[in-house]
Amino acid sequence: MKRTLFFLPLLAIGMTPVAAYAEDGEASASDITVSGSVGLTSQYRLRGISMSDEDIAVQGGITLTHSSGFYVGAWASSLGGFGTFGGSNMELDAIAGYSTTVGKTTLDGGLVWYFYPGTDGHQYAELYGSVSHPIGPVKAKVGAYYAPKRKSIGDEDNIYVYGDLALPIKDTPVTLKAHLGYTNGDSALAGPDGHYLDYSVGADVAWKNLTLNVSYVDTDMGGADADAFFTVPGGKRGRSIVDGAVVASLTATF
């Protein structure tokens, strides 16, 4: 069930410097930048699973980044059906990490803590890390999320590994994208079989601070197993929230 803050490009970040004032009253350049986004998506797919019951979701986030590379942030999304865990139809993520660039390679790592307001015992954390590097015109990224053993995810740990590719089309606002992820573990995050693949292909179209993404998202989960594992009263059948779907999103960054 969790994350990438998933491949969907709903957290494309644009940096805005924050002014700080010295004791003498003159403005000085701050070491802190603030960035964020708000977005609307036709459904919230997390590692291939619809956490909004195939309905529209509203999402947004904010990040404070220090010039040293350390950052903290928060991200939230509306939920539906299986994704609510019986709570207030909201996911809230607290994020802290560090990012640095060595030559053309970007290293990033940190911790995400997932909260579901209105629920009891569904909080859990994941450690994450990734390496990004250009391969010719293609921007490539590989990464992993590790959820330590915790009662809220079945007293077992979980690992998620993924790869992303992005190809900007020269002299156009279009970027082609592809994603492949693999979840494995005995935890509740690993689905009915303890492991599964999720994948997607799509494209971004950027204009000023707006990004439109259209992607086809799918998993390799079996329908009967998904029905048994993900179906909740009043929600969609489990197979419908893991089957292939075209997902569209519009994000504004600031």
C-alpha positions as CSV (number, residue, x, y, z in Angstrom):
1,M,0.0,0.0,0.0
2,K,2.8,2.5,0.4
3,R,4.7,4.6,-1.2
4,T,6.5,6.2,-3.5
5,L,5.4,9.1,-2.6
6,F,4.7,7.2,-5.7
7,F,5.7,7.8,-9.2
8,L,2.7,10.0,-10.1
9,P,4.2,13.5,-10.6
10,L,2.0,15.2,-8.0
11,L,4.9,16.5,-6.1
12,A,6.9,18.2,-8.8
13,I,8.7,20.9,-6.8
14,G,9.5,24.5,-7.7
15,M,11.8,26.4,-5.3
16,T,11.0,29.9,-3.9
17,P,13.7,31.6,-1.8
18,V,12.6,32.9,1.6
19,A,14.0,36.2,2.7
20,A,15.7,36.4,6.2
21,Y,16.6,39.6,8.0
22,A,19.9,40.4,9.8
23,E,19.9,42.1,13.1
24,D,20.7,45.4,11.4
25,G,17.4,45.2,9.5
26,E,18.9,44.6,6.1
27,A,17.7,41.6,4.1
28,S,20.1,38.8,3.6
29,A,19.8,35.6,1.5
30,S,18.3,32.8,3.5
31,D,19.7,29.3,3.7
32,I,16.1,28.0,3.7
33,T,13.9,27.6,0.6
34,V,10.2,26.7,0.7
35,S,8.5,24.8,-2.1
36,G,5.2,23.1,-2.5
37,S,2.4,21.9,-4.7
38,V,-1.4,21.4,-4.9
39,G,-2.9,18.9,-7.3
40,L,-6.0,17.1,-8.5
41,T,-5.9,13.5,-9.7
42,S,-8.5,11.3,-11.2
43,Q,-7.6,8.7,-8.6
44,Y,-4.7,8.3,-6.1
45,R,-2.7,5.2,-7.1
46,L,0.0,4.2,-4.6
47,R,2.3,1.5,-5.8
48,G,-0.4,0.5,-8.3
49,I,-3.3,0.4,-5.8
50,S,-6.1,3.0,-5.8
51,M,-6.2,4.5,-2.4
52,S,-9.1,6.8,-3.3
53,D,-11.5,3.9,-4.5
54,E,-11.0,5.0,-8.1
55,D,-12.4,8.4,-7.2
56,I,-10.9,11.9,-7.6
57,A,-8.4,12.9,-5.0
58,V,-7.1,16.3,-3.8
59,Q,-3.4,16.4,-2.8
60,G,-0.8,18.8,-1.7
61,G,2.6,19.2,0.0
62,I,5.1,21.6,1.3
63,T,8.9,21.2,1.8
64,L,11.5,23.3,3.7
65,T,15.0,22.8,2.3
66,H,18.3,24.0,3.9
67,S,21.3,24.9,1.7
68,S,23.2,22.0,3.4
69,G,20.8,19.5,1.7
70,F,18.7,18.6,4.7
71,Y,14.9,19.0,4.3
72,V,11.6,18.4,6.1
73,G,8.1,18.4,4.6
74,A,4.5,17.2,4.7
75,W,2.2,15.8,2.1
76,A,-1.5,14.9,2.2
77,S,-4.1,13.3,0.1
78,S,-7.8,12.5,0.3
79,L,-8.7,8.8,0.4
80,G,-11.6,6.5,-0.2
81,G,-12.7,2.9,0.2
82,F,-9.9,0.5,1.2
83,G,-7.5,3.4,1.6
84,T,-9.3,5.1,4.5
85,F,-8.7,2.3,7.0
86,G,-11.9,3.4,8.7
87,G,-10.6,6.9,9.4
88,S,-11.3,10.4,8.3
89,N,-10.5,9.8,4.6
90,M,-7.1,11.4,4.8
91,E,-3.5,10.4,4.5
92,L,-0.9,12.7,6.1
93,D,2.9,12.1,5.6
94,A,5.7,13.7,7.6
95,I,9.0,13.6,5.7
96,A,12.6,14.3,6.7
97,G,15.7,13.6,4.6
98,Y,19.0,14.7,3.0
99,S,19.9,15.2,-0.7
100,T,23.2,15.9,-2.3
101,T,24.7,16.0,-5.8
102,V,28.0,14.4,-6.7
103,G,28.9,15.3,-10.3
104,K,25.8,14.4,-12.3
105,T,24.5,11.9,-9.7
106,T,21.9,12.9,-7.0
107,L,21.7,10.9,-3.8
108,D,18.6,11.2,-1.6
109,G,17.5,9.5,1.6
110,G,15.4,9.9,4.7
111,L,12.3,8.8,6.6
112,V,8.6,9.0,5.9
113,W,6.0,8.6,8.6
114,Y,2.5,7.8,7.5
115,F,-0.5,9.1,9.5
116,Y,-4.2,8.3,9.0
117,P,-6.2,10.8,11.1
118,G,-9.2,9.2,12.8
119,T,-7.8,5.7,12.8
120,D,-6.2,3.8,15.7
121,G,-3.0,1.8,15.2
122,H,-2.4,2.4,11.4
123,Q,0.6,4.7,11.6
124,Y,3.9,3.3,10.3
125,A,7.3,4.5,9.0
126,E,9.5,3.8,6.0
127,L,13.2,4.5,5.4
128,Y,14.0,5.5,1.8
129,G,16.9,6.1,-0.4
130,S,17.5,6.7,-4.1
131,V,20.2,7.4,-6.7
132,S,19.5,9.5,-9.8
133,H,21.8,9.9,-12.8
134,P,21.4,10.9,-16.5
135,I,22.0,8.3,-19.2
136,G,22.3,10.3,-22.3
137,P,19.0,12.3,-22.6
138,V,17.2,9.9,-20.2
139,K,17.0,10.8,-16.5
140,A,17.2,7.5,-14.6
141,K,16.4,6.8,-10.9
142,V,16.5,3.7,-8.8
143,G,15.4,3.6,-5.1
144,A,14.0,1.6,-2.3
145,Y,11.6,2.0,0.7
146,Y,12.0,-0.2,3.8
147,A,9.2,-0.4,6.4
148,P,10.6,-1.9,9.7
149,K,8.5,-4.5,11.6
150,R,5.5,-2.8,13.2
151,K,2.1,-4.0,14.6
152,S,0.2,-1.7,12.2
153,I,1.5,-3.5,9.2
154,G,1.2,-7.0,10.6
155,D,4.3,-7.3,12.8
156,E,6.4,-7.9,9.8
157,D,8.8,-5.7,7.7
158,N,8.5,-4.8,4.0
159,I,10.7,-3.7,1.1
160,Y,9.7,-1.8,-2.0
161,V,12.3,-1.3,-4.8
162,Y,11.6,0.7,-8.0
163,G,13.1,2.2,-11.1
164,D,12.0,5.4,-13.0
165,L,12.9,6.7,-16.4
166,A,12.1,10.2,-17.8
167,L,12.8,11.4,-21.3
168,P,12.3,15.1,-22.1
169,I,11.3,15.6,-25.7
170,K,13.6,18.3,-27.0
171,D,12.0,21.7,-27.8
172,T,8.6,20.6,-26.4
173,P,7.0,20.7,-23.0
174,V,6.6,16.9,-23.0
175,T,8.5,14.4,-20.9
176,L,7.9,10.7,-21.4
177,K,7.9,8.6,-18.2
178,A,8.1,4.9,-17.2
179,H,8.1,3.2,-13.8
180,L,8.5,-0.3,-12.5
181,G,8.2,-1.3,-8.8
182,Y,8.4,-4.5,-6.8
183,T,6.9,-5.0,-3.3
184,N,8.0,-7.9,-1.1
185,G,7.4,-8.9,2.5
186,D,5.1,-10.7,5.0
187,S,3.6,-7.4,6.0
188,A,0.1,-6.0,5.1
189,L,1.8,-3.7,2.6
190,A,2.7,-6.6,0.3
191,G,-0.8,-7.5,-0.8
192,P,-2.4,-11.0,-0.8
193,D,0.6,-12.9,-2.0
194,G,3.4,-11.2,-0.1
195,H,4.8,-9.7,-3.3
196,Y,3.7,-8.0,-6.5
197,L,4.8,-5.8,-9.4
198,D,3.4,-2.3,-10.2
199,Y,4.2,-0.4,-13.4
200,S,3.2,2.6,-15.4
201,V,3.9,4.5,-18.6
202,G,2.8,8.0,-19.3
203,A,3.8,11.6,-20.1
204,D,4.0,15.0,-18.4
205,V,3.1,18.2,-20.2
206,A,4.4,21.3,-18.5
207,W,3.3,24.9,-18.8
208,K,4.6,27.6,-16.5
209,N,4.0,26.2,-13.0
210,L,1.4,23.6,-14.1
211,T,2.1,20.0,-15.0
212,L,-0.5,17.7,-16.6
213,N,0.3,14.0,-16.4
214,V,-1.5,11.1,-18.1
215,S,-0.4,7.6,-17.3
216,Y,-1.5,4.0,-17.6
217,V,-1.0,2.3,-14.2
218,D,-1.3,-1.4,-13.4
219,T,-0.2,-4.3,-11.2
220,D,0.2,-8.1,-11.7
221,M,-2.2,-9.0,-8.9
222,G,-4.8,-11.7,-9.5
223,G,-8.4,-10.6,-9.4
224,A,-9.7,-13.2,-7.0
225,D,-6.9,-12.7,-4.5
226,A,-7.3,-8.9,-4.8
227,D,-11.1,-9.2,-4.1
228,A,-10.4,-11.2,-0.9
229,F,-7.7,-8.9,0.3
230,F,-8.8,-5.3,-0.6
231,T,-12.6,-5.3,-0.7
232,V,-14.2,-3.3,2.1
233,P,-17.9,-2.7,2.9
234,G,-19.2,0.2,0.7
235,G,-16.0,0.2,-1.4
236,K,-15.1,-1.1,-4.9
237,R,-14.2,-4.7,-5.4
238,G,-10.5,-5.4,-4.7
239,R,-9.7,-6.3,-8.3
240,S,-11.0,-2.9,-9.6
241,I,-8.5,-0.9,-7.5
242,V,-5.5,-2.9,-8.7
243,D,-6.4,-3.4,-12.3
244,G,-5.0,-1.3,-15.1
245,A,-6.3,2.3,-15.3
246,V,-5.6,5.6,-17.0
247,V,-4.8,8.2,-14.4
248,A,-4.7,11.9,-15.1
249,S,-3.4,14.6,-12.7
250,L,-2.9,18.3,-12.8
251,T,-0.4,19.9,-10.4
252,A,0.5,23.5,-9.6
253,T,3.9,24.1,-7.9
254,F,4.9,27.2,-6.0
